[in-house]
Amino acid sequence: MPPFTDRGYLPPGIWDVSWVDFWERYGYNSRRANLLSGLMFALKLLDRSQ
């Protein structure tokens, strides 16, 4: 993933990133880690419904 802009945003675009890299960048505290765990659970449920 590219670095954040001066305003704290990702630059426009679609970024190909592994789950591990995403987790390391955005799961930096217990609240965010809990949210990401819920997201992973939901993604797995959606994958099973295909």
C-alpha positions in Angstrom: 0.0 0.0 0.0 1.2 3.5 -0.7 1.8 5.9 2.1 -0.9 8.2 3.4 -1.2 11.7 1.9 -0.4 14.8 3.9 -4.1 14.8 4.9 -4.0 11.3 6.2 -5.8 9.6 3.3 -4.7 6.8 0.9 -4.2 8.2 -2.6 -7.0 7.3 -5.0 -6.9 3.9 -6.6 -7.4 0.2 -6.0 -4.6 -1.3 -3.9 -3.8 -5.0 -4.0 -2.7 -5.9 -0.5 -2.5 -9.1 1.5 -4.6 -9.6 4.6 -1.5 -9.7 6.8 -0.3 -6.3 5.4 -3.8 -4.8 5.8 -4.0 -6.1 9.4 -0.6 -4.8 10.3 -1.5 -1.3 9.0 -5.0 -1.0 10.4 -5.3 -3.4 13.3 -2.9 -1.5 15.5 -5.0 -1.5 18.7 -7.5 -3.9 20.3 -10.6 -2.1 19.1 -9.4 -2.1 15.5 -8.2 -5.7 15.8 -11.6 -6.7 17.0 -13.3 -4.9 14.1 -11.0 -6.7 11.6 -11.7 -10.0 13.2 -15.4 -9.4 12.7 -14.7 -8.4 9.1 -12.8 -11.6 8.4 -15.7 -13.6 9.9 -18.2 -11.9 7.7 -16.0 -12.4 4.6 -15.7 -16.1 5.3 -19.5 -16.3 5.7 -20.1 -14.5 2.4 -17.5 -16.8 0.7 -19.4 -19.9 1.9 -22.7 -18.6 0.5 -21.6 -18.7 -3.1 
